[in-house]
Amino acid sequence: MTVVTDSTTAAAQRTRRRRKPLATRAYKVFRVVALILVVLFLLAPLFWMLLASLKTNVDIYDTGKALLFSPTFENYANVLQRNNYFVFIFNSFWVAFVSTALSIVLGVPAAYAMSRFTMHRSALVVLMARVIPGVSLLVPWYYVFSNLRMVGKFEVLILSHMFVALPLIVYIMMSYFDSLPLELEESAEVDGLTPIGAFRLITLPLAVSGIATAGILSFIFSWNNFMFALVLSGSKTKTLPVAIFDFVSYASIDWGGLMAAATVVTIPIMIIALFTQKYIVSGLTAGATKG
């Protein structure tokens, strides 16, 4: 009876060992297929946008030339030369850079104070500015800034972008400062540094990855923003997302020019995200744990 039981147990174990590699291989195959499908789903619109930017409007509507066609750079010449999109690129970069820099200068010390003095309720109040729909602010903003005769200036766009970027930076950096041990600052103060000196010389260098994360996300938001710039910008301060809208008219849409302009807007952000993704991941994961 014991011999039969032992042989049965051994056979069951061998069967389980065979099934385990099969299950592991099936899981790996499923994961690879799922990743491929997700990547294709995400890249398909970008691929179509790039192809459409190299077509004429006639070729875009011709389904027989979806992949095989004679490429043309006329759309890019129309965007970059005749429509002078370099000015719009500079406007977008300037607004995004200044609003991000000012938000970091104001948001990092505020996040540090909220973290060290456990001002979590104040942080939630600040975060409410990020939750409020931006469209609900456009009418009062336009009314106030039009009375101040500031509509159409860079200062208005920078302030409007800071209204959303600043709470984002504060909340990200507050979580990051919570993860840094307080003992480092206490040791620095024992060695003779003031609290401000400990923040500047000890805590701030350790928070560089978190600042990079918050700054990159803020810059991407400002670069892609359309709604604020549509209402508050002028002819000299028009940004790229608003300039793209010029290809849409009442009677028709210049799809080739629209896709070329969209490619010009998308490529810089994709390059920034590609080369800074490790900072984004490290900053977000570092702020997600304590200790």
N, C-alpha and C positions, 0 to 999 in steps of 0.2 A: 504493500500500500504506500509506503514511504517512497519507494523507487518511482512509482507511477506519479506521485505528487511532485517529486523533484523534477522529473522529466517534463511534466506539464508546465511547471513554473519556468524552467529553462526555455522551453519552446515559446512561451508567452513573452519572455524577455527578448528573445531573438526577433519575434514579430514586432515588438514595440521599437527595437533598434532599427529595423528596416523601415518602419513607418515614419520614424523621426527624420531621417535624411530626406525621404520623399516629401514630408510636410515642409521641411526647411527649404528644399528646392522650389516647391510650389509657391511658398511665400515670397522667395526672392524673385521668381518670375512675375508674380502678381505685382510686386512693388516696382519692378522695372517697367512693366507695362503701364501701371498707373502713373508713374513719373513721366513717361513719354507722352501719355495722353494729356496730362496737365500742362507740360511744356508746350505741346502743340497747340493746346487751347489758348494759352497765354500769348504765344508768339504769332499765331495766325493773323490777328488784326494788324500787328506791326509789320509783318511780311507783306500783307495786302497794301498797307499804307505806303511802304517803300516801293512796291511795284507800280502802284497807281501814280506815285510822284514822277515816275519815268515814262508815263503814257500821255497821249493826248486825250482829250475828253471823248473823242470818238472811240478810241481804243478801250477806254474804261468801260463804256457801255456795251462793247462787243465781247460777249462771253467766249467767243472762239479765240480771242487773244488774251485770255486770262494769264497764261504763262509764256506763250510764244508771241513776241511782238518786237517791233523796232524801238529800242529805248531812245528817249530824247531828254535833253537837259534844259529844254526851253522853259519848263516850269520853274526850275531853280534860278535860271537867269531872270525870269520875271519877278521872282520873290526877292532875290538878293541885290539885283541891280536896278531894275525899273521901279520897284516899289520901295527901294532903300530900306530893306529890313535890318541892315546893320544898326541903324538908329534905334529901332525897336528892341534889338538884342541888347544894346547898351542900356536902354531904359529899364528893361527887365532885370538885367544884372545889377544895375545901380540900386534899384528899389529893393531887390532881394538881399543884396549885400549889406546895405545900410540898416534896413529893418532887422536883419539877423544880428548884426554887430551890436546895435543898440539894445536889442532884446537880451542878448547875452550879458552885456555890461550891467543892465538893470536886474535881470532875472537870476543870475548866479548868486549874487549876495543876498537877494531876497529869499531864494531857496535855502541857502545856508542858514539864515536866521530862523526861518520856519522849521527847519529840521532840528536845529540845536535847541530851540525853545519850544519844541513840540506844538507848533501852531497848525495843527491839522485842520481845524475848522476854517481858519483863514485860507489854507490851501484849497479847500473845497470851494470857498467863495471865489478865489482866483480862477479855479478851473471852470466855474460857471460861465465865464466869458468865452471859453472854448466850446461850451455846450450850446450856448445861445445861437440860433440860426443867424448867419450873417445878413441874410436878406432883411431881417427885422431891424437892422441897424442902418441900412442904407438911407432911408428917408430922413431920419433925424440927423445923420451925419451930413447928408447933402444940404439940408436946411441950415445947419450950423455953419458949415464951411462956405456955403454960398454967401451967407451974410457977412462972413469974414473975408470974402473975396479970395478964397484960397483954392477953390475947385480948379483942377487942371494943373496943380503944382505938385512937385515931387514930395513935398512935406506931407500932403494929405494922404498920398498913397503909402508912404512909409508909416505914418501913424495908424492907418487902417490895418496894415499888415501886422504891425506890432501888437494890435489889440488881440489878435489870435495867436501870434507866435510867442508872445511873452508868457501867457499862461501855460502853453505847452512846454516851454523851456523850464519854467518854475517847477512844474509837476515832475518832469523827468529828473531834474537836478535834485529835487527834494528827496526822491527815492534813492538817488545815488549817494547823497550825503548821509542818509540814514544807514547805508551799508558800510560806511567808513567808521572804523572804531574811534570812539571818543578818547581813548587812552593816548593816542598819538598826539592830540592837541594838548592834553593835560601834561604829558611829558615835556612838550615844547615850552609850555608856560612855566614848568618847574625850572627849565634851563634858562629862563629869563625873557622869553618872548611874550609880548602882549597877545590878547585874543585875536586882534586883527593881524598881528605878525604871524601867529600860528596858522591862521586861515590863509594868508598870502604865501607863506613859505612851505607849509606842510600839506594842508588840505587841498589847496588849489592845484598844485602839481599832480596830486593823486587823482584829481577829478577831470583830467584832460580828456580821457576817452568819453566820459559822460558829456562834457561840454561839446565835443566833436559830434556826438550823436544828436544832441539837441539842436546844434547849429545846422547840421546837414538836413534834418527833418524840417526845420524852420525855413531854410533856404529853398527846399523843394516846394514847400507850400506856397511861398511867395512867388516863386518863378511860375508856377502853374495857375496862380489865382486869376480868375477872369471877372468875377462879379464885381469886386470892389473897383478894379481898374476900368470896367465898362462905364460905371457911373461917375467916378471921381477923377478920371484922367482927362487930359486935353489932347489937342493935336500934337503938341510937342512932348508930351509925357506918356504917349500911348505905349503900352507894353505888348509883347509878342502875342499873348492869348487874345487880346482885343484886336490886334492887327490881322490875325487870321480870319476874324469875322468879316473882314472887308471882302473876302472872296465869295460871300453869300449875299446875293442880291434878291430883289423881289421876284424877278422873272426866272432866274437860273442860278446854278451853282457851278463855279469853276473848280471841279473836283481835282484836276491836276494841280493847279496852283494851291488849292486847299491842302492837299496831301503833301506837297513839297514844303509848305509853311509848317504843317504839323510835324514833319520830319525834322525841320530845323529846330523846332521847340523841343522835341523829344530827345534828340541825340545828346545834347549837353547833360541833361538830367540822367540819361542812361550811363554816360561815361562817369559822372560823379558817383552814382550809385554803385557802379562796377568797381571803382577803385577805393571806395570808402565803406564797402559793405562790412569789412571786418571791424571797423570802428563802430558802426551802427550795432552790430550783433554784440560786441564786447561791452559797449556802453549800456545796452538794454538789459543784458543778462547780469552785468555787475550790479545794476540797480534793482534787480529782482530778488536778491538775497541779502540777508543781514549777517553781520559778523565777519 
